[in-house]
Amino acid sequence: MDPAVPKATLKARLEVNVTALGDELVALRRERAELARGKAALQAELARGEEQARGLRQRLDEVMEQQRALRARGEQCQARQRELEDTL
């Protein structure tokens, strides 16, 4: 501590620094709360996207199964048509 600087001046500087740090702490807490809200919103959006993707995957699986069934039915129809043509 510099003996040439009065204690009152040092105390005033300390109070200014403490106040500035307190203000910074408040701002950081606000920012943390805002980031937490943003994170929660992103997590909710991700959950919705994942649910939508599951639904789309299920629908794709259903359509692919229908396509396989229709192809099999088409092959059966072609085979039956050949049988009928052979009997003519």
N, CA, C and O atoms as CSV, one atom per row, in Angstrom:
chain,resi,resn,atom,element,x,y,z
A,1,MET,N,N,0.852,-1.174,0.000
A,1,MET,CA,C,0.000,0.000,0.000
A,1,MET,C,C,0.893,1.231,0.000
A,1,MET,O,O,1.827,1.343,0.794
A,2,ASP,N,N,0.589,2.140,-0.897
A,2,ASP,CA,C,1.377,3.371,-1.026
A,2,ASP,C,C,0.992,4.320,0.111
A,2,ASP,O,O,-0.169,4.717,0.215
A,3,PRO,N,N,1.961,4.690,0.971
A,3,PRO,CA,C,1.630,5.578,2.095
A,3,PRO,C,C,1.198,6.974,1.647
A,3,PRO,O,O,0.605,7.720,2.426
A,4,ALA,N,N,1.490,7.325,0.406
A,4,ALA,CA,C,1.133,8.662,-0.079
A,4,ALA,C,C,-0.349,8.758,-0.440
A,4,ALA,O,O,-0.893,9.856,-0.559
A,5,VAL,N,N,-1.013,7.587,-0.618
A,5,VAL,CA,C,-2.431,7.594,-0.990
A,5,VAL,C,C,-3.258,7.498,0.292
A,5,VAL,O,O,-3.092,6.560,1.071
A,6,PRO,N,N,-4.141,8.461,0.507
A,6,PRO,CA,C,-4.949,8.448,1.728
A,6,PRO,C,C,-5.865,7.226,1.784
A,6,PRO,O,O,-6.300,6.700,0.759
A,7,LYS,N,N,-6.144,6.792,3.018
A,7,LYS,CA,C,-7.020,5.638,3.227
A,7,LYS,C,C,-8.399,5.877,2.627
A,7,LYS,O,O,-9.002,4.941,2.101
A,8,ALA,N,N,-8.897,7.059,2.689
A,8,ALA,CA,C,-10.224,7.380,2.152
A,8,ALA,C,C,-10.258,7.149,0.646
A,8,ALA,O,O,-11.254,6.660,0.113
A,9,THR,N,N,-9.190,7.493,-0.029
A,9,THR,CA,C,-9.114,7.291,-1.477
A,9,THR,C,C,-9.088,5.799,-1.794
A,9,THR,O,O,-9.766,5.337,-2.712
A,10,LEU,N,N,-8.302,5.056,-1.030
A,10,LEU,CA,C,-8.237,3.607,-1.233
A,10,LEU,C,C,-9.598,2.959,-0.977
A,10,LEU,O,O,-10.029,2.069,-1.711
A,11,LYS,N,N,-10.260,3.424,0.075
A,11,LYS,CA,C,-11.583,2.889,0.410
A,11,LYS,C,C,-12.584,3.206,-0.701
A,11,LYS,O,O,-13.404,2.361,-1.060
A,12,ALA,N,N,-12.516,4.397,-1.233
A,12,ALA,CA,C,-13.426,4.796,-2.314
A,12,ALA,C,C,-13.173,3.942,-3.554
A,12,ALA,O,O,-14.115,3.497,-4.210
A,13,ARG,N,N,-11.892,3.715,-3.876
A,13,ARG,CA,C,-11.568,2.871,-5.035
A,13,ARG,C,C,-12.080,1.446,-4.827
A,13,ARG,O,O,-12.623,0.822,-5.739
A,14,LEU,N,N,-11.893,0.953,-3.612
A,14,LEU,CA,C,-12.352,-0.395,-3.288
A,14,LEU,C,C,-13.868,-0.497,-3.433
A,14,LEU,O,O,-14.381,-1.476,-3.975
A,15,GLU,N,N,-14.569,0.503,-2.952
A,15,GLU,CA,C,-16.034,0.501,-3.057
A,15,GLU,C,C,-16.476,0.547,-4.524
A,15,GLU,O,O,-17.436,-0.123,-4.906
A,16,VAL,N,N,-15.787,1.324,-5.327
A,16,VAL,CA,C,-16.099,1.394,-6.760
A,16,VAL,C,C,-15.877,0.030,-7.395
A,16,VAL,O,O,-16.711,-0.445,-8.166
A,17,ASN,N,N,-14.755,-0.598,-7.072
A,17,ASN,CA,C,-14.454,-1.916,-7.637
A,17,ASN,C,C,-15.471,-2.964,-7.193
A,17,ASN,O,O,-15.907,-3.787,-7.998
A,18,VAL,N,N,-15.846,-2.937,-5.924
A,18,VAL,CA,C,-16.830,-3.888,-5.408
A,18,VAL,C,C,-18.175,-3.673,-6.097
A,18,VAL,O,O,-18.849,-4.634,-6.469
A,19,THR,N,N,-18.557,-2.420,-6.262
A,19,THR,CA,C,-19.820,-2.113,-6.945
A,19,THR,C,C,-19.776,-2.594,-8.399
A,19,THR,O,O,-20.737,-3.182,-8.895
A,20,ALA,N,N,-18.661,-2.340,-9.071
A,20,ALA,CA,C,-18.525,-2.778,-10.469
A,20,ALA,C,C,-18.588,-4.299,-10.566
A,20,ALA,O,O,-19.237,-4.842,-11.461
A,21,LEU,N,N,-17.917,-4.980,-9.651
A,21,LEU,CA,C,-17.962,-6.451,-9.653
A,21,LEU,C,C,-19.364,-6.962,-9.347
A,21,LEU,O,O,-19.806,-7.955,-9.926
A,22,GLY,N,N,-20.053,-6.299,-8.456
A,22,GLY,CA,C,-21.434,-6.678,-8.149
A,22,GLY,C,C,-22.332,-6.512,-9.363
A,22,GLY,O,O,-23.163,-7.372,-9.655
A,23,ASP,N,N,-22.159,-5.399,-10.071
A,23,ASP,CA,C,-22.948,-5.169,-11.285
A,23,ASP,C,C,-22.634,-6.223,-12.342
A,23,ASP,O,O,-23.529,-6.719,-13.027
A,24,GLU,N,N,-21.365,-6.554,-12.462
A,24,GLU,CA,C,-20.966,-7.578,-13.429
A,24,GLU,C,C,-21.554,-8.940,-13.059
A,24,GLU,O,O,-21.972,-9.704,-13.929
A,25,LEU,N,N,-21.581,-9.228,-11.781
A,25,LEU,CA,C,-22.154,-10.487,-11.318
A,25,LEU,C,C,-23.651,-10.552,-11.638
A,25,LEU,O,O,-24.149,-11.587,-12.082
A,26,VAL,N,N,-24.353,-9.463,-11.415
A,26,VAL,CA,C,-25.784,-9.408,-11.736
A,26,VAL,C,C,-25.993,-9.629,-13.230
A,26,VAL,O,O,-26.882,-10.377,-13.637
A,27,ALA,N,N,-25.164,-8.969,-14.047
A,27,ALA,CA,C,-25.285,-9.125,-15.501
A,27,ALA,C,C,-25.002,-10.564,-15.921
A,27,ALA,O,O,-25.694,-11.111,-16.780
A,28,LEU,N,N,-23.996,-11.168,-15.321
A,28,LEU,CA,C,-23.674,-12.566,-15.649
A,28,LEU,C,C,-24.791,-13.512,-15.233
A,28,LEU,O,O,-25.076,-14.484,-15.932
A,29,ARG,N,N,-25.419,-13.234,-14.109
A,29,ARG,CA,C,-26.556,-14.072,-13.669
A,29,ARG,C,C,-27.731,-13.941,-14.634
A,29,ARG,O,O,-28.401,-14.925,-14.951
A,30,ARG,N,N,-27.972,-12.716,-15.095
A,30,ARG,CA,C,-29.039,-12.516,-16.089
A,30,ARG,C,C,-28.722,-13.280,-17.372
A,30,ARG,O,O,-29.583,-13.942,-17.950
A,31,GLU,N,N,-27.464,-13.171,-17.802
A,31,GLU,CA,C,-27.049,-13.863,-19.027
A,31,GLU,C,C,-27.182,-15.379,-18.864
A,31,GLU,O,O,-27.622,-16.073,-19.780
A,32,ARG,N,N,-26.801,-15.880,-17.698
A,32,ARG,CA,C,-26.930,-17.312,-17.428
A,32,ARG,C,C,-28.397,-17.746,-17.492
A,32,ARG,O,O,-28.719,-18.788,-18.064
A,33,ALA,N,N,-29.276,-16.944,-16.903
A,33,ALA,CA,C,-30.702,-17.266,-16.943
A,33,ALA,C,C,-31.225,-17.244,-18.372
A,33,ALA,O,O,-32.016,-18.104,-18.761
A,34,GLU,N,N,-30.787,-16.267,-19.151
A,34,GLU,CA,C,-31.204,-16.177,-20.550
A,34,GLU,C,C,-30.699,-17.385,-21.349
A,34,GLU,O,O,-31.431,-17.956,-22.158
A,35,LEU,N,N,-29.454,-17.760,-21.115
A,35,LEU,CA,C,-28.892,-18.933,-21.791
A,35,LEU,C,C,-29.630,-20.204,-21.383
A,35,LEU,O,O,-29.850,-21.090,-22.210
A,36,ALA,N,N,-30.007,-20.294,-20.126
A,36,ALA,CA,C,-30.761,-21.469,-19.661
A,36,ALA,C,C,-32.119,-21.546,-20.360
A,36,ALA,O,O,-32.566,-22.625,-20.750
A,37,ARG,N,N,-32.766,-20.394,-20.514
A,37,ARG,CA,C,-34.056,-20.381,-21.233
A,37,ARG,C,C,-33.857,-20.777,-22.692
A,37,ARG,O,O,-34.648,-21.537,-23.251
A,38,GLY,N,N,-32.797,-20.256,-23.303
A,38,GLY,CA,C,-32.501,-20.614,-24.694
A,38,GLY,C,C,-32.202,-22.095,-24.834
A,38,GLY,O,O,-32.636,-22.739,-25.790
A,39,LYS,N,N,-31.467,-22.626,-23.888
A,39,LYS,CA,C,-31.141,-24.061,-23.914
A,39,LYS,C,C,-32.410,-24.890,-23.789
A,39,LYS,O,O,-32.585,-25.876,-24.505
A,40,ALA,N,N,-33.291,-24.496,-22.885
A,40,ALA,CA,C,-34.544,-25.225,-22.704
A,40,ALA,C,C,-35.385,-25.179,-23.981
A,40,ALA,O,O,-35.987,-26.181,-24.369
A,41,ALA,N,N,-35.423,-24.019,-24.630
A,41,ALA,CA,C,-36.188,-23.887,-25.873
A,41,ALA,C,C,-35.592,-24.779,-26.961
A,41,ALA,O,O,-36.323,-25.433,-27.704
A,42,LEU,N,N,-34.263,-24.803,-27.050
A,42,LEU,CA,C,-33.606,-25.649,-28.054
A,42,LEU,C,C,-33.832,-27.133,-27.764
A,42,LEU,O,O,-34.031,-27.927,-28.683
A,43,GLN,N,N,-33.800,-27.500,-26.494
A,43,GLN,CA,C,-34.051,-28.896,-26.144
A,43,GLN,C,C,-35.479,-29.296,-26.495
A,43,GLN,O,O,-35.714,-30.404,-26.977
A,44,ALA,N,N,-36.431,-28.398,-26.257
A,44,ALA,CA,C,-37.822,-28.679,-26.606
A,44,ALA,C,C,-37.967,-28.807,-28.127
A,44,ALA,O,O,-38.663,-29.696,-28.617
A,45,GLU,N,N,-37.312,-27.921,-28.857
A,45,GLU,CA,C,-37.365,-27.973,-30.325
A,45,GLU,C,C,-36.725,-29.267,-30.838
A,45,GLU,O,O,-37.231,-29.885,-31.774
A,46,LEU,N,N,-35.630,-29.666,-30.231
A,46,LEU,CA,C,-34.969,-30.919,-30.604
A,46,LEU,C,C,-35.886,-32.107,-30.335
A,46,LEU,O,O,-35.987,-33.016,-31.159
A,47,ALA,N,N,-36.548,-32.101,-29.194
A,47,ALA,CA,C,-37.468,-33.197,-28.862
A,47,ALA,C,C,-38.607,-33.268,-29.882
A,47,ALA,O,O,-39.004,-34.355,-30.302
A,48,ARG,N,N,-39.128,-32.104,-30.276
A,48,ARG,CA,C,-40.195,-32.088,-31.291
A,48,ARG,C,C,-39.670,-32.624,-32.625
A,48,ARG,O,O,-40.352,-33.393,-33.303
A,49,GLY,N,N,-38.472,-32.218,-32.992
A,49,GLY,CA,C,-37.873,-32.690,-34.238
A,49,GLY,C,C,-37.644,-34.195,-34.211
A,49,GLY,O,O,-37.894,-34.884,-35.199
A,50,GLU,N,N,-37.170,-34.698,-33.083
A,50,GLU,CA,C,-36.947,-36.137,-32.967
A,50,GLU,C,C,-38.263,-36.901,-33.049
A,50,GLU,O,O,-38.332,-37.959,-33.675
A,51,GLU,N,N,-39.301,-36.372,-32.420
A,51,GLU,CA,C,-40.619,-37.013,-32.477
A,51,GLU,C,C,-41.141,-36.995,-33.914
A,51,GLU,O,O,-41.698,-37.987,-34.384
A,52,GLN,N,N,-40.967,-35.891,-34.597
A,52,GLN,CA,C,-41.398,-35.792,-35.987
A,52,GLN,C,C,-40.621,-36.784,-36.848
A,52,GLN,O,O,-41.191,-37.435,-37.724
A,53,ALA,N,N,-39.331,-36.895,-36.598
A,53,ALA,CA,C,-38.502,-37.833,-37.365
A,53,ALA,C,C,-38.963,-39.275,-37.115
A,53,ALA,O,O,-39.007,-40.080,-38.046
A,54,ARG,N,N,-39.305,-39.603,-35.872
A,54,ARG,CA,C,-39.816,-40.956,-35.583
A,54,ARG,C,C,-41.114,-41.218,-36.335
A,54,ARG,O,O,-41.315,-42.301,-36.885
A,55,GLY,N,N,-41.992,-40.220,-36.356
A,55,GLY,CA,C,-43.252,-40.364,-37.074
A,55,GLY,C,C,-43.033,-40.536,-38.569
A,55,GLY,O,O,-43.675,-41.369,-39.208
A,56,LEU,N,N,-42.124,-39.746,-39.119
A,56,LEU,CA,C,-41.825,-39.862,-40.550
A,56,LEU,C,C,-41.191,-41.216,-40.867
A,56,LEU,O,O,-41.485,-41.817,-41.901
A,57,ARG,N,N,-40.328,-41.689,-39.983
A,57,ARG,CA,C,-39.693,-42.995,-40.197
A,57,ARG,C,C,-40.747,-44.101,-40.167
A,57,ARG,O,O,-40.718,-45.020,-40.986
A,58,GLN,N,N,-41.668,-44.004,-39.226
A,58,GLN,CA,C,-42.735,-45.000,-39.142
A,58,GLN,C,C,-43.588,-44.965,-40.410
A,58,GLN,O,O,-43.937,-46.010,-40.959
A,59,ARG,N,N,-43.917,-43.770,-40.866
A,59,ARG,CA,C,-44.724,-43.637,-42.087
A,59,ARG,C,C,-43.961,-44.200,-43.287
A,59,ARG,O,O,-44.552,-44.875,-44.130
A,60,LEU,N,N,-42.659,-43.933,-43.374
A,60,LEU,CA,C,-41.844,-44.469,-44.456
A,60,LEU,C,C,-41.841,-45.994,-44.422
A,60,LEU,O,O,-41.980,-46.643,-45.459
A,61,ASP,N,N,-41.683,-46.560,-43.231
A,61,ASP,CA,C,-41.707,-48.018,-43.100
A,61,ASP,C,C,-43.052,-48.589,-43.569
A,61,ASP,O,O,-43.096,-49.619,-44.242
A,62,GLU,N,N,-44.142,-47.910,-43.208
A,62,GLU,CA,C,-45.471,-48.365,-43.630
A,62,GLU,C,C,-45.611,-48.314,-45.145
A,62,GLU,O,O,-46.116,-49.255,-45.758
A,63,VAL,N,N,-45.167,-47.227,-45.745
A,63,VAL,CA,C,-45.282,-47.063,-47.201
A,63,VAL,C,C,-44.415,-48.097,-47.916
A,63,VAL,O,O,-44.819,-48.657,-48.935
A,64,MET,N,N,-43.225,-48.346,-47.377
A,64,MET,CA,C,-42.348,-49.339,-47.998
A,64,MET,C,C,-42.976,-50.741,-47.903
A,64,MET,O,O,-42.858,-51.535,-48.837
A,65,GLU,N,N,-43.623,-51.036,-46.811
A,65,GLU,CA,C,-44.306,-52.333,-46.663
A,65,GLU,C,C,-45.464,-52.427,-47.661
A,65,GLU,O,O,-45.675,-53.470,-48.279
A,66,GLN,N,N,-46.199,-51.343,-47.810
A,66,GLN,CA,C,-47.285,-51.333,-48.803
A,66,GLN,C,C,-46.720,-51.549,-50.203
A,66,GLN,O,O,-47.299,-52.286,-51.001
A,67,GLN,N,N,-45.609,-50.918,-50.498
A,67,GLN,CA,C,-44.988,-51.062,-51.810
A,67,GLN,C,C,-44.574,-52.517,-52.047
A,67,GLN,O,O,-44.792,-53.060,-53.130
A,68,ARG,N,N,-43.977,-53.145,-51.029
A,68,ARG,CA,C,-43.588,-54.555,-51.173
A,68,ARG,C,C,-44.813,-55.441,-51.412
A,68,ARG,O,O,-44.783,-56.348,-52.244
A,69,ALA,N,N,-45.879,-55.166,-50.676
A,69,ALA,CA,C,-47.106,-55.957,-50.832
A,69,ALA,C,C,-47.704,-55.761,-52.225
A,69,ALA,O,O,-48.169,-56.716,-52.847
A,70,LEU,N,N,-47.687,-54.515,-52.712
A,70,LEU,CA,C,-48.232,-54.258,-54.046
A,70,LEU,C,C,-47.387,-54.918,-55.137
A,70,LEU,O,O,-47.924,-55.432,-56.118
A,71,ARG,N,N,-46.075,-54.901,-54.961
A,71,ARG,CA,C,-45.213,-55.580,-55.939
A,71,ARG,C,C,-45.492,-57.085,-55.955
A,71,ARG,O,O,-45.587,-57.704,-57.015
A,72,ALA,N,N,-45.618,-57.652,-54.768
A,72,ALA,CA,C,-45.904,-59.088,-54.688
A,72,ALA,C,C,-47.247,-59.386,-55.336
A,72,ALA,O,O,-47.386,-60.369,-56.063
A,73,ARG,N,N,-48.226,-58.547,-55.076
A,73,ARG,CA,C,-49.548,-58.750,-55.686
A,73,ARG,C,C,-49.466,-58.605,-57.201
A,73,ARG,O,O,-50.093,-59.365,-57.938
A,74,GLY,N,N,-48.682,-57.613,-57.669
A,74,GLY,CA,C,-48.504,-57.430,-59.110
A,74,GLY,C,C,-47.861,-58.656,-59.744
A,74,GLY,O,O,-48.263,-59.087,-60.825
A,75,GLU,N,N,-46.849,-59.223,-59.063
A,75,GLU,CA,C,-46.206,-60.432,-59.579
A,75,GLU,C,C,-47.191,-61.603,-59.628
A,75,GLU,O,O,-47.178,-62.394,-60.572
A,76,GLN,N,N,-48.039,-61.705,-58.609
A,76,GLN,CA,C,-49.055,-62.769,-58.602
A,76,GLN,C,C,-50.034,-62.582,-59.758
A,76,GLN,O,O,-50.420,-63.545,-60.421
A,77,CYS,N,N,-50.426,-61.339,-59.988
A,77,CYS,CA,C,-51.355,-61.057,-61.088
A,77,CYS,C,C,-50.719,-61.405,-62.435
A,77,CYS,O,O,-51.373,-61.984,-63.302
A,78,GLN,N,N,-49.444,-61.050,-62.608
A,78,GLN,CA,C,-48.762,-61.368,-63.863
A,78,GLN,C,C,-48.640,-62.882,-64.045
A,78,GLN,O,O,-48.811,-63.396,-65.150
A,79,ALA,N,N,-48.345,-63.583,-62.960
A,79,ALA,CA,C,-48.251,-65.038,-63.050
A,79,ALA,C,C,-49.607,-65.639,-63.405
A,79,ALA,O,O,-49.690,-66.546,-64.233
A,80,ARG,N,N,-50.652,-65.142,-62.786
A,80,ARG,CA,C,-52.008,-65.650,-63.081
A,80,ARG,C,C,-52.386,-65.332,-64.522
A,80,ARG,O,O,-53.004,-66.151,-65.200
A,81,GLN,N,N,-52.015,-64.141,-64.989
A,81,GLN,CA,C,-52.313,-63.755,-66.367
A,81,GLN,C,C,-51.606,-64.711,-67.334
A,81,GLN,O,O,-52.205,-65.141,-68.319
A,82,ARG,N,N,-50.349,-65.046,-67.067
A,82,ARG,CA,C,-49.622,-65.983,-67.923
A,82,ARG,C,C,-50.301,-67.357,-67.920
A,82,ARG,O,O,-50.421,-68.010,-68.957
A,83,GLU,N,N,-50.741,-67.777,-66.734
A,83,GLU,CA,C,-51.432,-69.071,-66.636
A,83,GLU,C,C,-52.695,-69.065,-67.500
A,83,GLU,O,O,-52.974,-70.013,-68.234
A,84,LEU,N,N,-53.456,-67.956,-67.388
A,84,LEU,CA,C,-54.686,-67.880,-68.156
A,84,LEU,C,C,-54.401,-67.828,-69.651
A,84,LEU,O,O,-55.117,-68.435,-70.447
A,85,GLU,N,N,-53.351,-67.100,-70.030
A,85,GLU,CA,C,-53.007,-67.017,-71.449
A,85,GLU,C,C,-52.548,-68.386,-71.973
A,85,GLU,O,O,-52.811,-68.742,-73.122
A,86,ASP,N,N,-51.872,-69.130,-71.127
A,86,ASP,CA,C,-51.398,-70.450,-71.534
A,86,ASP,C,C,-52.572,-71.426,-71.727
A,86,ASP,O,O,-52.462,-72.370,-72.510
A,87,THR,N,N,-53.678,-71.211,-71.031
A,87,THR,CA,C,-54.824,-72.108,-71.170
A,87,THR,C,C,-55.662,-71.776,-72.404
A,87,THR,O,O,-56.525,-72.564,-72.790
A,88,LEU,N,N,-55.425,-70.642,-73.015
A,88,LEU,CA,C,-56.202,-70.269,-74.198
A,88,LEU,C,C,-55.721,-70.930,-75.425
A,88,LEU,O,O,-56.277,-70.714,-76.502
